[in-house]
Amino acid sequence: MIAGLNLETVTLERDGHVLLMGLNRPEKRNAFNTAMLADLSRAYALLEADDDLRAGVLFAHGEHFTAGLDLIDVAPKIAGGASVYPEGGRDPWRLDDTWTKPIVAAAQGHCLTLGIELLLAADIRIAAQDTRFAQIEIRRGIFPFGGTTIRMPQQAGWGNAMRWLLTGDEFDAAEAHRIGVVQEVAPDADTALQYARDIAHTIADRCAPLGVAATLASAHTARLDGDSAAIEQLRPEVQRLFGSADAAEGVQSFVERRDARFQGR
């Protein structure tokens, strides 16, 4: 429980400027029902809204990252057009472009359907060596609707994406690393989570929050609106950052040969 936010299926822990978000329905292999989607939505909203948080880590308790959607619970709501996340929450698939805090994800065991989409929605991904991936919606009469059809061709290449999206076949962590679904492979789940925490702390503890947000914004602009739109914003944005207290602290820390102490201002 954090500041009155009591979630049933996602654990929350502050670790300095990092928010640890743990999928916590292990008895169901962390399959997402509507309650779990709502809880993750609230966790992401907290990460974005709290100025003291600078990065998030998404991981899972138990042997598996997630078995995907609990279709018996979720399918009727989606088929009826109902929203699967609550008022005040954020899209758990992170399909809008207004995200300012990076998320590092760590996966293990089964990482099916929604699990792959949650990884692709994160900014940096780690997988334990035992992780097994599959995008099996096409074998259930539907198709991936949480962003994989958009993000996987962009990040893995068309042929690599279609090989797995159109067959529903299982692939391993080595293949996920080869095609860019994950950036690192760790020996086991504990090490994968530690890698993710270390990366998140590097971002949160050593990098300027305004610079991190500007980097994400520039990259998202290029992806969504094209290179020209991103280029047009480069100089005005860096001019704004040069006028910030964090930029002054960055220069001063360089002169004094010490670590910078950024305040996000």
Disulfide bonds with the S-S distance in Angstrom:
none
